[in-house]
Amino acid sequence: MAQAVLVTGGTGFTGGRLCLKLAERGFRVRTVARDPEKAEGLSKAGIEVLRGDLKDPASLRRAAEGREVVYHIAALFRTEGVPDSEFREVNALGTLRMLEAALEGGARRFVHCSTVGVHGHVTEVPSNEDSPFAPGDIYQETKLEGETLAREFFRDRGLPGVVFRPAGIYGPGDMRFLKLFRSIASGRFRMIGSGNALYHLTYIDDLTDGIILCGTRREALGGVYILGGERYVTLREFAATIAEALGVRLSRVRIPFAPVYAAAFLCEKACRPLRIEPPIFRRRVDFFRKDRAFDISRARRALGYAPRVGLREGIRRTADWYRAQGLL
């Protein structure tokens, strides 16, 4: 009989694509959603959708019952105006609730999605799974708390587990990079700083292949794996690759980093007491300064992980999807 699996976060970009790929490969897939109507596409693909919430232990126990492998993808991503306590409630305590439910439900493996963001701005290039932790915001801090809880649970409670840390996720269906694509397409984009900061991307199909390896390979158990693309690039190359896919010329004008960062700081100080969303955030400006470059050789050796979609091809596919959806 096909293996029964549970995927949390099925209505999200990564979780949804993982659900579909698992179903295509013959797994019996179940997911949980706070609003099952948002998972209509998954239901049509034969995926069982249950109402559930990481704050509701009873719903998680129902979802985990009889599932052999749990892929825990759900998380609260960066959202302005959300208190820190909410990030902790979902990303840390929600992970603990899901671990408890998986153990009670008889799971034989728990695959936990962390993030390379737990390493923050890396000081050694490339960094690996053993590099120091340096989370830079509440999202990264609580994702580290969730990962730590998972690893302690695997050790102390006997639930076999795997942790993976994806690099920047992109591809058709992703909306987080749409603003950057639009900015470059319109000619408004200006590089902040030198453009030499390093960035590591992961194409969605490569990532979901790697996640399934974490859930199926015996050698994966007990490990922590960074899943990223074949190589990391400078922000300058990243932007130029997008411009090439869009058929536009990239402006050579650069804006000094320091004054933009200072302006972001002042905007946050002025807007937040008034509960107004600042037009610019330090976190977004930091994107142009921080290095995020990683070594994926451990995943290659232990999992047989082999990313197949290069940056140029992945960006082209993403741009084509944005156009097809009328987003560009």
C-alpha positions in Angstrom: 0.0 0.0 0.0 1.2 3.5 -0.8 2.8 5.3 2.1 0.5 7.7 4.0 2.0 11.2 4.6 1.0 14.5 6.1 2.2 17.8 4.8 1.6 21.0 6.8 1.4 24.3 4.9 -0.3 22.8 1.9 -1.9 26.1 0.9 1.6 27.8 0.8 4.0 27.8 -2.2 6.4 25.1 -1.1 3.9 23.0 0.8 1.4 23.0 -2.1 4.0 22.0 -4.6 5.3 19.3 -2.3 1.7 17.9 -1.9 1.3 17.7 -5.6 4.6 16.0 -6.3 4.1 13.4 -3.5 0.7 12.6 -5.0 2.1 12.3 -8.5 4.6 9.8 -7.1 1.9 7.6 -5.6 1.9 8.7 -1.9 -1.4 9.0 0.0 -1.2 12.7 0.8 -3.1 14.6 3.5 -2.7 18.3 4.4 -4.2 20.7 6.9 -5.5 24.2 6.2 -7.1 26.8 8.3 -9.3 27.5 5.3 -9.9 24.3 3.3 -11.5 26.4 0.5 -8.0 27.7 -0.3 -6.9 24.2 -0.9 -9.5 23.4 -3.6 -6.8 22.7 -6.2 -5.2 20.2 -3.9 -8.5 18.4 -3.3 -9.1 18.2 -7.0 -5.7 16.5 -7.3 -6.8 13.8 -4.9 -5.2 15.2 -1.8 -7.1 14.9 1.5 -7.6 18.3 3.1 -8.5 18.6 6.7 -9.3 21.8 8.6 -6.4 22.4 11.1 -4.3 25.0 12.8 -0.9 24.9 14.4 -2.5 26.5 17.5 -5.1 23.7 17.8 -3.5 20.5 19.1 -6.7 18.5 18.6 -6.8 19.3 14.9 -3.1 18.3 14.5 -3.7 15.0 16.2 -6.5 14.3 13.8 -4.3 15.2 10.9 -1.3 13.1 12.0 -3.3 9.9 12.9 -2.0 7.0 10.8 0.5 9.1 8.9 3.9 7.4 8.5 5.8 10.5 7.5 5.1 14.1 8.5 6.5 16.9 6.4 6.2 20.1 8.5 6.4 23.0 6.1 3.9 25.5 7.6 5.3 28.6 9.2 4.5 32.3 9.7 6.7 34.2 7.3 7.7 37.8 7.5 4.6 39.8 8.0 4.5 43.4 9.2 2.2 44.4 12.0 2.3 40.9 13.6 3.5 40.8 17.2 6.6 38.8 18.0 4.5 36.5 20.2 2.5 35.3 17.2 5.7 34.3 15.4 6.7 32.3 18.4 3.3 30.8 18.8 3.4 29.4 15.2 7.0 28.8 14.3 8.2 27.5 17.7 5.3 26.3 19.8 3.4 25.2 16.7 6.3 23.0 15.7 6.3 21.4 19.2 2.5 20.7 18.9 3.0 19.1 15.5 5.9 16.9 16.9 3.7 15.7 19.7 0.8 15.0 17.4 3.1 13.1 15.0 4.5 10.9 17.8 1.0 10.2 19.1 -0.2 9.4 15.6 2.5 6.7 15.1 4.7 8.6 12.6 8.0 6.9 11.7 9.7 10.0 10.4 9.3 13.8 10.9 10.8 16.1 8.3 11.2 19.6 9.6 11.5 22.7 7.4 13.9 25.3 8.9 15.7 28.0 6.9 19.2 29.1 6.0 18.1 32.3 7.7 19.1 30.8 11.0 22.7 31.6 9.9 21.8 35.2 9.2 24.6 37.2 7.5 27.3 34.6 6.9 30.9 35.4 7.9 32.4 32.4 6.1 31.8 31.8 2.4 30.3 29.3 1.8 28.8 28.5 5.1 27.5 25.0 5.9 25.2 23.2 8.4 27.7 23.6 11.2 28.3 27.3 10.8 27.3 29.7 13.6 23.7 30.7 14.1 23.0 34.5 13.7 19.3 35.0 13.1 18.6 38.6 12.1 14.9 39.1 12.7 12.0 37.6 14.6 11.1 35.2 11.8 14.6 33.8 11.7 14.8 33.7 15.5 11.6 31.7 15.9 12.5 29.4 13.0 15.7 28.6 14.9 13.7 28.0 18.1 11.4 25.6 16.1 14.4 23.8 14.7 16.0 23.5 18.1 12.8 22.1 19.6 12.6 19.6 16.7 16.1 18.4 17.1 15.7 18.1 20.9 12.5 16.2 20.4 14.1 13.7 18.0 16.9 13.1 20.6 14.8 12.9 23.7 11.5 11.4 22.5 12.8 8.9 20.0 10.9 10.2 17.0 13.1 9.7 13.9 13.7 13.0 12.2 15.4 15.1 9.6 15.9 18.9 9.4 16.4 20.7 6.1 17.3 24.4 5.6 16.2 25.8 2.2 17.9 28.8 0.6 15.8 31.5 -1.1 12.9 29.7 -2.8 11.7 30.8 -6.2 9.9 29.6 -9.3 6.5 29.7 -11.1 3.8 30.3 -8.4 6.1 32.3 -6.1 4.9 35.8 -5.3 7.7 37.0 -3.0 10.0 38.0 -5.9 7.3 39.6 -8.0 8.0 43.1 -6.7 11.7 42.7 -7.8 10.7 41.4 -11.2 8.2 44.3 -11.7 10.8 46.9 -10.6 13.4 45.6 -13.1 10.7 45.2 -15.8 9.7 48.9 -15.4 13.2 50.2 -15.4 12.8 51.6 -11.9 15.2 49.2 -10.2 18.3 50.7 -8.7 20.9 48.6 -6.9 21.5 49.7 -3.3 25.1 49.3 -2.4 27.8 47.6 -4.5 25.7 44.7 -5.7 28.5 42.3 -4.5 26.5 40.7 -1.7 26.0 37.0 -2.2 22.7 35.3 -2.5 21.7 31.6 -2.8 18.5 30.6 -4.5 16.6 27.3 -4.7 14.3 26.5 -7.6 11.0 25.1 -6.3 11.2 21.7 -8.2 14.8 21.1 -7.0 13.7 21.9 -3.4 10.7 19.6 -3.4 12.9 16.8 -4.8 15.3 17.4 -1.9 12.5 17.4 0.6 11.2 14.0 -0.6 14.7 12.6 -0.3 14.7 13.8 3.3 11.5 11.9 3.8 12.5 8.7 2.0 16.2 8.1 2.2 17.3 6.0 5.2 20.6 7.8 5.2 18.8 11.1 5.8 17.7 10.2 9.4 19.2 12.3 12.1 20.7 14.8 9.8 20.5 18.5 9.0 20.8 19.5 5.4 21.0 22.7 3.5 19.1 22.6 0.2 20.1 25.2 -2.3 20.8 25.7 -6.0 23.9 24.6 -7.8 25.7 27.9 -7.0 25.3 31.2 -5.3 25.6 34.5 -7.1 26.0 38.2 -6.5 23.0 40.4 -6.3 24.3 42.1 -9.4 24.2 38.8 -11.3 20.8 37.9 -9.9 19.3 41.2 -11.1 21.1 41.0 -14.5 19.6 37.5 -15.0 16.1 38.8 -14.3 16.7 41.7 -16.7 17.8 39.3 -19.4 14.8 37.1 -19.0 12.5 40.1 -19.2 14.3 41.5 -22.2 15.1 44.9 -20.6 18.3 46.8 -19.9 19.4 47.0 -16.2 20.2 50.4 -14.9 23.8 50.9 -13.9 22.9 53.6 -11.3 23.6 52.5 -7.7 22.4 54.1 -4.5 24.7 54.3 -1.5 23.6 51.8 1.2 24.1 53.9 4.4 21.6 56.8 3.6 18.9 54.3 2.5 19.3 52.3 5.7 19.2 55.4 7.8 16.0 56.5 6.0 14.5 53.1 6.7 15.3 53.4 10.4 13.6 56.8 10.6 10.6 55.6 8.7 10.1 52.7 11.1 10.5 55.0 14.1 8.0 57.4 12.8 5.4 55.0 11.4 5.1 52.2 13.9 3.8 54.2 16.9 1.0 55.4 14.5 0.4 51.9 13.3 1.2 52.9 9.8 3.2 50.5 7.6 6.5 52.1 6.8 7.2 52.6 3.1 10.7 51.1 3.6 12.1 48.7 6.2 15.6 48.1 7.4 15.1 44.4 6.8 14.4 44.9 3.2 17.4 47.2 2.8 19.6 44.6 4.5 18.8 42.3 1.5 21.4 44.3 -0.4 24.1 44.0 2.2 24.0 40.5 3.7 25.9 37.5 2.3 23.9 34.3 2.1 26.1 31.7 0.4 26.0 28.0 1.3 27.7 24.7 0.7 25.2 21.9 -0.4 27.8 19.1 -0.4 26.4 17.3 2.6 23.0 17.0 1.0 24.7 15.8 -2.2 26.6 13.1 -0.3 24.0 11.8 2.1 20.8 12.3 0.1 21.9 12.2 -3.5 20.5 15.7 -3.8 21.3 17.1 -7.3 19.7 20.4 -8.3 18.9 20.4 -12.0 17.5 23.8 -12.8 20.2 26.5 -13.3 19.5 30.1 -12.3 19.1 31.4 -15.9 16.5 28.7 -16.7 14.7 29.0 -13.4 14.4 32.8 -13.8 13.2 32.4 -17.3 10.5 30.0 -16.2 9.5 32.3 -13.4 9.3 35.4 -15.7 7.2 33.4 -18.2 4.8 32.4 -15.5 4.4 36.0 -14.2 3.6 37.1 -17.8 1.1 34.2 -18.3 -0.7 35.3 -15.1 -0.8 38.9 -16.3 1.4 40.0 -13.4 4.0 41.7 -15.5 
